[in-house]
Amino acid sequence: MHRQIQKLLHAVSVAAIVLFNTHAIGQGFPSKPIRLVVPFPPGGGTDVVARTVAPKMSEFLGQNIVVENRAGAGSNVGTEHVVKSPPDGYTMLLTSSANAINATLSPNISWNLAKDLDPIALLVMNQSLLVVHPSVPVSNVREFIALAKAKPAAITIASSGNGSSAHLGAELFKLMAGVDLLHVPYKGAAPALNDLLGGHANSMLVDISVAMPHVKAGKVRVLGIGSPRRFDGLPEVPTIHESGVPDFEVSGLIGLTAPAGTPREAIERINAAANRALEVAEVRERLVSLATIPMGGSPERLAQVIRTDIDKWARVIRAGNLKGQ
């Protein structure tokens, strides 16, 4: 009986919190700045997208969106922080394919992506380039595969960390191309790319947004793109799919989520601001220049993309017998 009373009191307490939050939303949400937690270091592809979209969203909401980097454990540190934050609409997570990967790769995480975060809006789908340091004696994907097969585990492929989308993309490439590359994880895309530029790593699958300045400067050699179609900004670069690895595709989602239980009114207002921001010409132009595809749509659209991503990367993780750390 005592336990039943406790459960009843807990249910009443939760209902009261929801009613209070809903009432507060009705009083003019947002009434203070909103935090957007990016679970990666500054300078990476997800961070760039956040800082491109947030200013216009701030204008439409009438309150600042403050981008806050909380890196660590392949996005798990920042994600857990958001999951444990109050579900009041004032804390968001920049969710990416890394979260979908960790749903399978990190079995000991304390949160569930589908249950503990409410979807808000799908911002973009990003694209990746397979690049090598100029010292690597290859000029295309087929030559890269041939070199890797001739020297098993001798060619390094850098990533933004164990369990990152760059890591899983590399594992997918290894499986589909039948090669053995030595994975070298870093704490973020920027330090990984810095080591590639310095010749300390041989290759990397990297967001176009991060790699583009170095591609234009001739500091890295591009072998192929991981998207289904060629990129208009680099029309001469073939897809990896057409370069000897049929059906290869690495595209990553970037979207906004909030702690589970966030009032629907807050989610809808933020969703509307995100969709409006994605329609602004300079925002779209900036995102397209980063080789990301502006998306938008309902919270339910993001939920579906997340579910698809979880399933895709789960197959890669199991096929490669990968283990989280």
Secondary structure, 3 states (H helix, E strand, C coil): CHHHHHHHHHHHHHHHHHHHHHHHHHCCCCCCCEEEEECCCCCCHHHHHHHHHHHHHHHHHCCCEEEEECCCHHHHHHHHHHHCCCCCCCEEEEEEHHHHHHHHHCCCCCCCHHHHEEEEEEEEEEEEEEEECCCCCCCCHHHHHHHHHHCCCCCEEEECCCCCHHHHHHHHHHHHHCCCCEEEECCCHHHHHHHHHCCCCCEEEEEHHHHHHHHHCCCCEEEEECCCCCCCCCCCCCECHHHCCCCCCCEEEEEEEEECCCCHHHHHHHHHHHHHHHHCHHHHHHHHHCCCEECCCCHHHHHHHHHHHHHHHHHHHHHCCCCCC
